[in-house]
């Protein structure tokens, strides 16, 4: 195989690898955003439950 052909193949494979990596980085960033939304939802549920327990405890103390 000639040197120019080998270099062209190497460039092509490097390009394919970069596209593959970019694809998985995009998926990972979408999943991270989704997990952040889930975390916000869980935090709000936790705070609402904590507020309710605090109110019940305040009512029981009186």
Secondary structure, DSSP 8 states (H G I E B T S, - for coil): --HHHHHHHHHHHHHHHHHHHHHHHHHHHHHHHHHHHHHHHHHHHHHHHHHHHHHHHHHHH-
